[in-house]
Amino acid sequence: MYYTALLFFACILAGFALLKVPVYGVIAGLAGFLEIVGVLVILVFAFALLYIGFKTLFSRTWR
C-alpha cells in the first residue's frame, strides 16, 4: 500500500515537471497539450492519494 502511495506521489511530481517543461523548437506546438496533460496527471493522482488516505484512515489499519 505504501509503495502505491509513493508511486502516486512520484506521478504528481511528474505532472508538475510536465508543467515546467521548456518548449522550444519541435515541441513548441505541444505546449498546450503538455500543460493539459500535466494538470490532469496532478489532479488524478492527487485524488487517488486522497482516496488511499481516507480508505486507510477509516479502515483503521494505519496503526
PDB file of N, CA, C, O and CB in Angstrom:
ATOM      1  N   MET A   1       0.828  -1.191   0.000  1.00  0.00           N
ATOM      2  CA  MET A   1       0.000   0.000   0.000  1.00  0.00           C
ATOM      3  C   MET A   1       0.876   1.259   0.000  1.00  0.00           C
ATOM      4  O   MET A   1       0.579   2.227  -0.701  1.00  0.00           O
ATOM      5  CB  MET A   1      -0.944  -0.004   1.215  1.00  0.00           C
ATOM      6  N   TYR A   2       1.954   1.238   0.789  1.00  0.00           N
ATOM      7  CA  TYR A   2       2.800   2.424   0.872  1.00  0.00           C
ATOM      8  C   TYR A   2       3.566   2.653  -0.424  1.00  0.00           C
ATOM      9  O   TYR A   2       3.840   3.795  -0.793  1.00  0.00           O
ATOM     10  CB  TYR A   2       3.772   2.297   2.035  1.00  0.00           C
ATOM     11  N   TYR A   3       3.910   1.573  -1.111  1.00  0.00           N
ATOM     12  CA  TYR A   3       4.604   1.726  -2.381  1.00  0.00           C
ATOM     13  C   TYR A   3       3.686   2.348  -3.427  1.00  0.00           C
ATOM     14  O   TYR A   3       4.130   3.130  -4.267  1.00  0.00           O
ATOM     15  CB  TYR A   3       5.126   0.373  -2.871  1.00  0.00           C
ATOM     16  N   THR A   4       2.419   2.001  -3.370  1.00  0.00           N
ATOM     17  CA  THR A   4       1.450   2.600  -4.287  1.00  0.00           C
ATOM     18  C   THR A   4       1.330   4.100  -4.026  1.00  0.00           C
ATOM     19  O   THR A   4       1.284   4.898  -4.962  1.00  0.00           O
ATOM     20  CB  THR A   4       0.072   1.916  -4.143  1.00  0.00           C
ATOM     21  N   ALA A   5       1.280   4.475  -2.760  1.00  0.00           N
ATOM     22  CA  ALA A   5       1.183   5.890  -2.418  1.00  0.00           C
ATOM     23  C   ALA A   5       2.431   6.637  -2.882  1.00  0.00           C
ATOM     24  O   ALA A   5       2.329   7.756  -3.384  1.00  0.00           O
ATOM     25  CB  ALA A   5       0.984   6.069  -0.900  1.00  0.00           C
ATOM     26  N   LEU A   6       3.599   6.034  -2.720  1.00  0.00           N
ATOM     27  CA  LEU A   6       4.829   6.678  -3.189  1.00  0.00           C
ATOM     28  C   LEU A   6       4.853   6.797  -4.706  1.00  0.00           C
ATOM     29  O   LEU A   6       5.327   7.795  -5.249  1.00  0.00           O
ATOM     30  CB  LEU A   6       6.052   5.897  -2.712  1.00  0.00           C
ATOM     31  N   LEU A   7       4.338   5.775  -5.391  1.00  0.00           N
ATOM     32  CA  LEU A   7       4.256   5.828  -6.849  1.00  0.00           C
ATOM     33  C   LEU A   7       3.321   6.950  -7.295  1.00  0.00           C
ATOM     34  O   LEU A   7       3.637   7.683  -8.232  1.00  0.00           O
ATOM     35  CB  LEU A   7       3.776   4.478  -7.412  1.00  0.00           C
ATOM     36  N   PHE A   8       2.180   7.086  -6.636  1.00  0.00           N
ATOM     37  CA  PHE A   8       1.242   8.149  -6.978  1.00  0.00           C
ATOM     38  C   PHE A   8       1.856   9.518  -6.707  1.00  0.00           C
ATOM     39  O   PHE A   8       1.653  10.452  -7.483  1.00  0.00           O
ATOM     40  CB  PHE A   8      -0.064   7.987  -6.190  1.00  0.00           C
ATOM     41  N   PHE A   9       2.606   9.645  -5.610  1.00  0.00           N
ATOM     42  CA  PHE A   9       3.280  10.907  -5.308  1.00  0.00           C
ATOM     43  C   PHE A   9       4.313  11.236  -6.385  1.00  0.00           C
ATOM     44  O   PHE A   9       4.452  12.391  -6.789  1.00  0.00           O
ATOM     45  CB  PHE A   9       3.955  10.840  -3.924  1.00  0.00           C
ATOM     46  N   ALA A  10       5.034  10.215  -6.847  1.00  0.00           N
ATOM     47  CA  ALA A  10       6.006  10.431  -7.928  1.00  0.00           C
ATOM     48  C   ALA A  10       5.299  10.859  -9.210  1.00  0.00           C
ATOM     49  O   ALA A  10       5.833  11.672  -9.965  1.00  0.00           O
ATOM     50  CB  ALA A  10       6.832   9.152  -8.180  1.00  0.00           C
ATOM     51  N   CYS A  11       4.113  10.328  -9.465  1.00  0.00           N
ATOM     52  CA  CYS A  11       3.345  10.730 -10.644  1.00  0.00           C
ATOM     53  C   CYS A  11       2.893  12.189 -10.534  1.00  0.00           C
ATOM     54  O   CYS A  11       2.862  12.906 -11.534  1.00  0.00           O
ATOM     55  CB  CYS A  11       2.125   9.811 -10.826  1.00  0.00           C
ATOM     56  N   ILE A  12       2.547  12.624  -9.329  1.00  0.00           N
ATOM     57  CA  ILE A  12       2.181  14.023  -9.140  1.00  0.00           C
ATOM     58  C   ILE A  12       3.374  14.922  -9.430  1.00  0.00           C
ATOM     59  O   ILE A  12       3.234  15.960 -10.076  1.00  0.00           O
ATOM     60  CB  ILE A  12       1.663  14.261  -7.711  1.00  0.00           C
ATOM     61  N   LEU A  13       4.546  14.523  -8.952  1.00  0.00           N
ATOM     62  CA  LEU A  13       5.760  15.294  -9.239  1.00  0.00           C
ATOM     63  C   LEU A  13       6.059  15.320 -10.738  1.00  0.00           C
ATOM     64  O   LEU A  13       6.512  16.333 -11.270  1.00  0.00           O
ATOM     65  CB  LEU A  13       6.957  14.709  -8.476  1.00  0.00           C
ATOM     66  N   ALA A  14       5.804  14.206 -11.406  1.00  0.00           N
ATOM     67  CA  ALA A  14       5.998  14.169 -12.856  1.00  0.00           C
ATOM     68  C   ALA A  14       5.019  15.115 -13.553  1.00  0.00           C
ATOM     69  O   ALA A  14       5.366  15.738 -14.556  1.00  0.00           O
ATOM     70  CB  ALA A  14       5.823  12.730 -13.388  1.00  0.00           C
ATOM     71  N   GLY A  15       3.805  15.223 -13.030  1.00  0.00           N
ATOM     72  CA  GLY A  15       2.838  16.176 -13.584  1.00  0.00           C
ATOM     73  C   GLY A  15       3.317  17.611 -13.452  1.00  0.00           C
ATOM     74  O   GLY A  15       3.166  18.411 -14.375  1.00  0.00           O
ATOM     75  N   PHE A  16       3.900  17.936 -12.295  1.00  0.00           N
ATOM     76  CA  PHE A  16       4.465  19.269 -12.130  1.00  0.00           C
ATOM     77  C   PHE A  16       5.645  19.490 -13.069  1.00  0.00           C
ATOM     78  O   PHE A  16       5.851  20.595 -13.572  1.00  0.00           O
ATOM     79  CB  PHE A  16       4.898  19.484 -10.686  1.00  0.00           C
ATOM     80  N   ALA A  17       6.413  18.439 -13.299  1.00  0.00           N
ATOM     81  CA  ALA A  17       7.535  18.547 -14.241  1.00  0.00           C
ATOM     82  C   ALA A  17       7.018  18.824 -15.653  1.00  0.00           C
ATOM     83  O   ALA A  17       7.630  19.592 -16.394  1.00  0.00           O
ATOM     84  CB  ALA A  17       8.388  17.253 -14.226  1.00  0.00           C
ATOM     85  N   LEU A  18       5.903  18.208 -16.028  1.00  0.00           N
ATOM     86  CA  LEU A  18       5.325  18.479 -17.345  1.00  0.00           C
ATOM     87  C   LEU A  18       4.892  19.935 -17.480  1.00  0.00           C
ATOM     88  O   LEU A  18       4.962  20.512 -18.565  1.00  0.00           O
ATOM     89  CB  LEU A  18       4.134  17.558 -17.598  1.00  0.00           C
ATOM     90  N   LEU A  19       4.452  20.520 -16.387  1.00  0.00           N
ATOM     91  CA  LEU A  19       4.046  21.923 -16.444  1.00  0.00           C
ATOM     92  C   LEU A  19       5.244  22.848 -16.623  1.00  0.00           C
ATOM     93  O   LEU A  19       5.106  23.942 -17.171  1.00  0.00           O
ATOM     94  CB  LEU A  19       3.284  22.301 -15.183  1.00  0.00           C
ATOM     95  N   LYS A  20       6.412  22.420 -16.168  1.00  0.00           N
ATOM     96  CA  LYS A  20       7.598  23.272 -16.209  1.00  0.00           C
ATOM     97  C   LYS A  20       8.532  22.951 -17.376  1.00  0.00           C
ATOM     98  O   LYS A  20       9.630  23.503 -17.441  1.00  0.00           O
ATOM     99  CB  LYS A  20       8.353  23.146 -14.915  1.00  0.00           C
ATOM    100  N   VAL A  21       8.127  22.074 -18.297  1.00  0.00           N
ATOM    101  CA  VAL A  21       8.981  21.700 -19.423  1.00  0.00           C
ATOM    102  C   VAL A  21       9.187  22.909 -20.328  1.00  0.00           C
ATOM    103  O   VAL A  21       8.218  23.514 -20.785  1.00  0.00           O
ATOM    104  CB  VAL A  21       8.364  20.518 -20.220  1.00  0.00           C
ATOM    105  N   PRO A  22      10.445  23.264 -20.589  1.00  0.00           N
ATOM    106  CA  PRO A  22      10.667  24.352 -21.547  1.00  0.00           C
ATOM    107  C   PRO A  22      10.369  23.854 -22.965  1.00  0.00           C
ATOM    108  O   PRO A  22      10.891  22.824 -23.390  1.00  0.00           O
ATOM    109  CB  PRO A  22      12.131  24.890 -21.448  1.00  0.00           C
ATOM    110  N   VAL A  23       9.547  24.578 -23.672  1.00  0.00           N
ATOM    111  CA  VAL A  23       9.149  24.141 -25.004  1.00  0.00           C
ATOM    112  C   VAL A  23       9.828  25.003 -26.055  1.00  0.00           C
ATOM    113  O   VAL A  23       9.515  26.183 -26.217  1.00  0.00           O
ATOM    114  CB  VAL A  23       7.618  24.198 -25.166  1.00  0.00           C
ATOM    115  N   TYR A  24      10.751  24.395 -26.755  1.00  0.00           N
ATOM    116  CA  TYR A  24      11.491  25.059 -27.823  1.00  0.00           C
ATOM    117  C   TYR A  24      11.420  24.218 -29.081  1.00  0.00           C
ATOM    118  O   TYR A  24      11.295  22.995 -29.018  1.00  0.00           O
ATOM    119  CB  TYR A  24      12.960  25.305 -27.414  1.00  0.00           C
ATOM    120  N   GLY A  25      11.498  24.857 -30.185  1.00  0.00           N
ATOM    121  CA  GLY A  25      11.652  24.166 -31.460  1.00  0.00           C
ATOM    122  C   GLY A  25      10.509  23.243 -31.824  1.00  0.00           C
ATOM    123  O   GLY A  25       9.370  23.681 -31.987  1.00  0.00           O
ATOM    124  N   VAL A  26      10.816  21.974 -31.949  1.00  0.00           N
ATOM    125  CA  VAL A  26       9.872  20.981 -32.465  1.00  0.00           C
ATOM    126  C   VAL A  26       8.666  20.810 -31.552  1.00  0.00           C
ATOM    127  O   VAL A  26       7.544  20.662 -32.036  1.00  0.00           O
ATOM    128  CB  VAL A  26      10.567  19.645 -32.648  1.00  0.00           C
ATOM    129  N   ILE A  27       8.882  20.828 -30.228  1.00  0.00           N
ATOM    130  CA  ILE A  27       7.758  20.569 -29.325  1.00  0.00           C
ATOM    131  C   ILE A  27       7.006  21.845 -28.919  1.00  0.00           C
ATOM    132  O   ILE A  27       6.170  21.805 -28.016  1.00  0.00           O
ATOM    133  CB  ILE A  27       8.260  19.861 -28.083  1.00  0.00           C
ATOM    134  N   ALA A  28       7.290  22.951 -29.564  1.00  0.00           N
ATOM    135  CA  ALA A  28       6.603  24.205 -29.230  1.00  0.00           C
ATOM    136  C   ALA A  28       5.102  24.100 -29.493  1.00  0.00           C
ATOM    137  O   ALA A  28       4.302  24.725 -28.797  1.00  0.00           O
ATOM    138  CB  ALA A  28       7.196  25.371 -30.037  1.00  0.00           C
ATOM    139  N   GLY A  29       4.725  23.317 -30.485  1.00  0.00           N
ATOM    140  CA  GLY A  29       3.307  23.124 -30.780  1.00  0.00           C
ATOM    141  C   GLY A  29       2.596  22.272 -29.750  1.00  0.00           C
ATOM    142  O   GLY A  29       1.367  22.274 -29.684  1.00  0.00           O
ATOM    143  N   LEU A  30       3.354  21.542 -28.945  1.00  0.00           N
ATOM    144  CA  LEU A  30       2.772  20.671 -27.935  1.00  0.00           C
ATOM    145  C   LEU A  30       2.659  21.333 -26.567  1.00  0.00           C
ATOM    146  O   LEU A  30       2.291  20.668 -25.598  1.00  0.00           O
ATOM    147  CB  LEU A  30       3.586  19.419 -27.818  1.00  0.00           C
ATOM    148  N   ALA A  31       2.959  22.598 -26.462  1.00  0.00           N
ATOM    149  CA  ALA A  31       2.971  23.278 -25.165  1.00  0.00           C
ATOM    150  C   ALA A  31       1.610  23.210 -24.481  1.00  0.00           C
ATOM    151  O   ALA A  31       1.534  22.891 -23.294  1.00  0.00           O
ATOM    152  CB  ALA A  31       3.392  24.735 -25.336  1.00  0.00           C
ATOM    153  N   GLY A  32       0.561  23.496 -25.191  1.00  0.00           N
ATOM    154  CA  GLY A  32      -0.784  23.438 -24.613  1.00  0.00           C
ATOM    155  C   GLY A  32      -1.178  22.033 -24.210  1.00  0.00           C
ATOM    156  O   GLY A  32      -1.794  21.826 -23.164  1.00  0.00           O
ATOM    157  N   PHE A  33      -0.824  21.077 -25.035  1.00  0.00           N
ATOM    158  CA  PHE A  33      -1.132  19.674 -24.745  1.00  0.00           C
ATOM    159  C   PHE A  33      -0.388  19.207 -23.494  1.00  0.00           C
ATOM    160  O   PHE A  33      -0.971  18.537 -22.642  1.00  0.00           O
ATOM    161  CB  PHE A  33      -0.766  18.778 -25.949  1.00  0.00           C
ATOM    162  N   LEU A  34       0.895  19.556 -23.378  1.00  0.00           N
ATOM    163  CA  LEU A  34       1.677  19.155 -22.211  1.00  0.00           C
ATOM    164  C   LEU A  34       1.132  19.783 -20.935  1.00  0.00           C
ATOM    165  O   LEU A  34       1.150  19.161 -19.873  1.00  0.00           O
ATOM    166  CB  LEU A  34       3.141  19.540 -22.397  1.00  0.00           C
ATOM    167  N   GLU A  35       0.648  21.011 -21.042  1.00  0.00           N
ATOM    168  CA  GLU A  35       0.074  21.671 -19.869  1.00  0.00           C
ATOM    169  C   GLU A  35      -1.214  20.979 -19.428  1.00  0.00           C
ATOM    170  O   GLU A  35      -1.424  20.756 -18.236  1.00  0.00           O
ATOM    171  CB  GLU A  35      -0.199  23.152 -20.168  1.00  0.00           C
ATOM    172  N   ILE A  36      -2.063  20.644 -20.376  1.00  0.00           N
ATOM    173  CA  ILE A  36      -3.319  19.950 -20.048  1.00  0.00           C
ATOM    174  C   ILE A  36      -3.035  18.582 -19.448  1.00  0.00           C
ATOM    175  O   ILE A  36      -3.646  18.207 -18.448  1.00  0.00           O
ATOM    176  CB  ILE A  36      -4.205  19.803 -21.302  1.00  0.00           C
ATOM    177  N   VAL A  37      -2.122  17.835 -20.044  1.00  0.00           N
ATOM    178  CA  VAL A  37      -1.781  16.512 -19.529  1.00  0.00           C
ATOM    179  C   VAL A  37      -1.175  16.630 -18.130  1.00  0.00           C
ATOM    180  O   VAL A  37      -1.485  15.823 -17.253  1.00  0.00           O
ATOM    181  CB  VAL A  37      -0.801  15.793 -20.483  1.00  0.00           C
ATOM    182  N   GLY A  38      -0.318  17.626 -17.914  1.00  0.00           N
ATOM    183  CA  GLY A  38       0.279  17.828 -16.597  1.00  0.00           C
ATOM    184  C   GLY A  38      -0.760  18.102 -15.525  1.00  0.00           C
ATOM    185  O   GLY A  38      -0.698  17.534 -14.434  1.00  0.00           O
ATOM    186  N   VAL A  39      -1.711  18.967 -15.829  1.00  0.00           N
ATOM    187  CA  VAL A  39      -2.771  19.285 -14.862  1.00  0.00           C
ATOM    188  C   VAL A  39      -3.635  18.061 -14.598  1.00  0.00           C
ATOM    189  O   VAL A  39      -3.989  17.797 -13.449  1.00  0.00           O
ATOM    190  CB  VAL A  39      -3.645  20.450 -15.371  1.00  0.00           C
ATOM    191  N   LEU A  40      -3.979  17.311 -15.634  1.00  0.00           N
ATOM    192  CA  LEU A  40      -4.789  16.103 -15.445  1.00  0.00           C
ATOM    193  C   LEU A  40      -4.067  15.061 -14.606  1.00  0.00           C
ATOM    194  O   LEU A  40      -4.674  14.428 -13.742  1.00  0.00           O
ATOM    195  CB  LEU A  40      -5.164  15.505 -16.793  1.00  0.00           C
ATOM    196  N   VAL A  41      -2.782  14.879 -14.855  1.00  0.00           N
ATOM    197  CA  VAL A  41      -1.998  13.917 -14.074  1.00  0.00           C
ATOM    198  C   VAL A  41      -1.975  14.326 -12.609  1.00  0.00           C
ATOM    199  O   VAL A  41      -2.158  13.490 -11.724  1.00  0.00           O
ATOM    200  CB  VAL A  41      -0.558  13.809 -14.621  1.00  0.00           C
ATOM    201  N   ILE A  42      -1.753  15.605 -12.354  1.00  0.00           N
ATOM    202  CA  ILE A  42      -1.723  16.085 -10.973  1.00  0.00           C
ATOM    203  C   ILE A  42      -3.064  15.845 -10.291  1.00  0.00           C
ATOM    204  O   ILE A  42      -3.102  15.353  -9.163  1.00  0.00           O
ATOM    205  CB  ILE A  42      -1.366  17.579 -10.928  1.00  0.00           C
ATOM    206  N   LEU A  43      -4.154  16.181 -10.954  1.00  0.00           N
ATOM    207  CA  LEU A  43      -5.481  16.014 -10.351  1.00  0.00           C
ATOM    208  C   LEU A  43      -5.835  14.554 -10.111  1.00  0.00           C
ATOM    209  O   LEU A  43      -6.306  14.199  -9.031  1.00  0.00           O
ATOM    210  CB  LEU A  43      -6.533  16.648 -11.234  1.00  0.00           C
ATOM    211  N   VAL A  44      -5.614  13.713 -11.103  1.00  0.00           N
ATOM    212  CA  VAL A  44      -5.983  12.298 -10.979  1.00  0.00           C
ATOM    213  C   VAL A  44      -5.221  11.634  -9.847  1.00  0.00           C
ATOM    214  O   VAL A  44      -5.817  10.947  -9.017  1.00  0.00           O
ATOM    215  CB  VAL A  44      -5.720  11.555 -12.291  1.00  0.00           C
ATOM    216  N   PHE A  45      -3.918  11.829  -9.804  1.00  0.00           N
ATOM    217  CA  PHE A  45      -3.135  11.141  -8.789  1.00  0.00           C
ATOM    218  C   PHE A  45      -3.269  11.781  -7.416  1.00  0.00           C
ATOM    219  O   PHE A  45      -3.079  11.103  -6.406  1.00  0.00           O
ATOM    220  CB  PHE A  45      -1.688  11.109  -9.194  1.00  0.00           C
ATOM    221  N   ALA A  46      -3.592  13.074  -7.350  1.00  0.00           N
ATOM    222  CA  ALA A  46      -3.877  13.689  -6.050  1.00  0.00           C
ATOM    223  C   ALA A  46      -5.160  13.106  -5.468  1.00  0.00           C
ATOM    224  O   ALA A  46      -5.223  12.811  -4.275  1.00  0.00           O
ATOM    225  CB  ALA A  46      -3.995  15.227  -6.184  1.00  0.00           C
ATOM    226  N   PHE A  47      -6.177  12.942  -6.301  1.00  0.00           N
ATOM    227  CA  PHE A  47      -7.411  12.322  -5.817  1.00  0.00           C
ATOM    228  C   PHE A  47      -7.193  10.859  -5.459  1.00  0.00           C
ATOM    229  O   PHE A  47      -7.807  10.361  -4.515  1.00  0.00           O
ATOM    230  CB  PHE A  47      -8.512  12.442  -6.866  1.00  0.00           C
ATOM    231  N   ALA A  48      -6.334  10.163  -6.191  1.00  0.00           N
ATOM    232  CA  ALA A  48      -6.021   8.777  -5.855  1.00  0.00           C
ATOM    233  C   ALA A  48      -5.329   8.695  -4.496  1.00  0.00           C
ATOM    234  O   ALA A  48      -5.627   7.799  -3.706  1.00  0.00           O
ATOM    235  CB  ALA A  48      -5.137   8.146  -6.943  1.00  0.00           C
ATOM    236  N   LEU A  49      -4.409   9.619  -4.217  1.00  0.00           N
ATOM    237  CA  LEU A  49      -3.752   9.644  -2.906  1.00  0.00           C
ATOM    238  C   LEU A  49      -4.748   9.963  -1.795  1.00  0.00           C
ATOM    239  O   LEU A  49      -4.690   9.372  -0.717  1.00  0.00           O
ATOM    240  CB  LEU A  49      -2.613  10.672  -2.900  1.00  0.00           C
ATOM    241  N   LEU A  50      -5.654  10.891  -2.058  1.00  0.00           N
ATOM    242  CA  LEU A  50      -6.689  11.193  -1.066  1.00  0.00           C
ATOM    243  C   LEU A  50      -7.567   9.974  -0.803  1.00  0.00           C
ATOM    244  O   LEU A  50      -7.931   9.709   0.343  1.00  0.00           O
ATOM    245  CB  LEU A  50      -7.553  12.372  -1.534  1.00  0.00           C
ATOM    246  N   TYR A  51      -7.907   9.240  -1.843  1.00  0.00           N
ATOM    247  CA  TYR A  51      -8.728   8.046  -1.683  1.00  0.00           C
ATOM    248  C   TYR A  51      -8.005   7.007  -0.831  1.00  0.00           C
ATOM    249  O   TYR A  51      -8.598   6.425   0.077  1.00  0.00           O
ATOM    250  CB  TYR A  51      -9.088   7.456  -3.053  1.00  0.00           C
ATOM    251  N   ILE A  52      -6.734   6.775  -1.121  1.00  0.00           N
ATOM    252  CA  ILE A  52      -5.963   5.807  -0.337  1.00  0.00           C
ATOM    253  C   ILE A  52      -5.870   6.266   1.118  1.00  0.00           C
ATOM    254  O   ILE A  52      -5.995   5.460   2.039  1.00  0.00           O
ATOM    255  CB  ILE A  52      -4.546   5.620  -0.937  1.00  0.00           C
ATOM    256  N   GLY A  53      -5.650   7.561   1.316  1.00  0.00           N
ATOM    257  CA  GLY A  53      -5.559   8.083   2.676  1.00  0.00           C
ATOM    258  C   GLY A  53      -6.853   7.929   3.453  1.00  0.00           C
ATOM    259  O   GLY A  53      -6.836   7.500   4.607  1.00  0.00           O
ATOM    260  N   PHE A  54      -7.974   8.273   2.837  1.00  0.00           N
ATOM    261  CA  PHE A  54      -9.257   8.131   3.520  1.00  0.00           C
ATOM    262  C   PHE A  54      -9.612   6.676   3.761  1.00  0.00           C
ATOM    263  O   PHE A  54     -10.150   6.327   4.812  1.00  0.00           O
ATOM    264  CB  PHE A  54     -10.354   8.799   2.719  1.00  0.00           C
ATOM    265  N   LYS A  55      -9.312   5.831   2.792  1.00  0.00           N
ATOM    266  CA  LYS A  55      -9.594   4.405   2.956  1.00  0.00           C
ATOM    267  C   LYS A  55      -8.791   3.828   4.116  1.00  0.00           C
ATOM    268  O   LYS A  55      -9.314   3.043   4.907  1.00  0.00           O
ATOM    269  CB  LYS A  55      -9.281   3.641   1.660  1.00  0.00           C
ATOM    270  N   THR A  56      -7.535   4.211   4.217  1.00  0.00           N
ATOM    271  CA  THR A  56      -6.698   3.740   5.310  1.00  0.00           C
ATOM    272  C   THR A  56      -7.162   4.317   6.645  1.00  0.00           C
ATOM    273  O   THR A  56      -7.182   3.613   7.654  1.00  0.00           O
ATOM    274  CB  THR A  56      -5.238   4.105   5.055  1.00  0.00           C
ATOM    275  N   LEU A  57      -7.530   5.586   6.651  1.00  0.00           N
ATOM    276  CA  LEU A  57      -7.974   6.223   7.876  1.00  0.00           C
ATOM    277  C   LEU A  57      -9.239   5.572   8.422  1.00  0.00           C
ATOM    278  O   LEU A  57      -9.333   5.299   9.619  1.00  0.00           O
ATOM    279  CB  LEU A  57      -8.210   7.699   7.639  1.00  0.00           C
ATOM    280  N   PHE A  58     -10.202   5.325   7.557  1.00  0.00           N
ATOM    281  CA  PHE A  58     -11.467   4.792   8.020  1.00  0.00           C
ATOM    282  C   PHE A  58     -11.453   3.283   8.237  1.00  0.00           C
ATOM    283  O   PHE A  58     -12.338   2.758   8.912  1.00  0.00           O
ATOM    284  CB  PHE A  58     -12.533   5.142   7.050  1.00  0.00           C
ATOM    285  N   SER A  59     -10.476   2.576   7.683  1.00  0.00           N
ATOM    286  CA  SER A  59     -10.385   1.136   7.948  1.00  0.00           C
ATOM    287  C   SER A  59      -9.569   0.862   9.200  1.00  0.00           C
ATOM    288  O   SER A  59      -9.512  -0.277   9.663  1.00  0.00           O
ATOM    289  CB  SER A  59      -9.766   0.407   6.751  1.00  0.00           C
ATOM    290  N   ARG A  60      -8.941   1.886   9.753  1.00  0.00           N
ATOM    291  CA  ARG A  60      -8.160   1.825  10.979  1.00  0.00           C
ATOM    292  C   ARG A  60      -7.007   0.837  10.911  1.00  0.00           C
ATOM    293  O   ARG A  60      -6.648   0.220  11.913  1.00  0.00           O
ATOM    294  CB  ARG A  60      -9.047   1.470  12.120  1.00  0.00           C
ATOM    295  N   THR A  61      -6.425   0.688   9.717  1.00  0.00           N
ATOM    296  CA  THR A  61      -5.274  -0.204   9.575  1.00  0.00           C
ATOM    297  C   THR A  61      -3.969   0.572   9.601  1.00  0.00           C
ATOM    298  O   THR A  61      -2.919   0.008   9.293  1.00  0.00           O
ATOM    299  CB  THR A  61      -5.377  -1.004   8.280  1.00  0.00           C
ATOM    300  N   TRP A  62      -4.002   1.829   9.954  1.00  0.00           N
ATOM    301  CA  TRP A  62      -2.808   2.670   9.912  1.00  0.00           C
ATOM    302  C   TRP A  62      -2.021   2.646  11.208  1.00  0.00           C
ATOM    303  O   TRP A  62      -0.983   3.300  11.299  1.00  0.00           O
ATOM    304  CB  TRP A  62      -3.189   4.081   9.589  1.00  0.00           C
ATOM    305  N   ARG A  63      -2.472   1.929  12.194  1.00  0.00           N
ATOM    306  CA  ARG A  63      -1.742   1.884  13.468  1.00  0.00           C
ATOM    307  C   ARG A  63      -0.691   0.826  13.467  1.00  0.00           C
ATOM    308  O   ARG A  63       0.014   0.656  14.461  1.00  0.00           O
ATOM    309  CB  ARG A  63      -2.680   1.650  14.614  1.00  0.00           C
TER     310      ARG A  63
END
